[in-house]
């Protein structure tokens, strides 16, 4: 069965809920990935380990994510079933110690390789953020 856009968006939402709302740690991150020591590749800093991603989101509150359009789902192979999923996600949040109005507002370009495993579950093979476009009224963010 082909991996659908709806399945990709559902995976995207579950992953971001885990990181931003549930504040999941390394073990929770690993559940989403085919390879347990994967990285999150971002364009303006060191590649993020799951621990680094966890620590970033621990410093943030009032986080929101929303997949935007368009999403392109490109079939890569049938065995294993893999797709490349490319699409934007709106992300906002603020640092715990920042003024309440100081929101980080950003559109993030997701570029993922996703594989269906034998159980039928989708796993992220490669997670890249192709870009972070901060909106003009965004609060600044430091990736360190």
Buried (B, 14 or more C-beta within 10 A) or exposed (E): EEBEBEBBBEBBBBBBEBBBEEBBBBEBBBEBBBEEEBBBBBEEEEEBBBEBBBEBBEBBBBBEBEBEEEBEBEEBEEEEBBBBBBBBBBBBBBBEEBEEEEBBBBBBBBBBBBBBEEEEEBBBBBBBBBBBEBEEEBBEBEEE
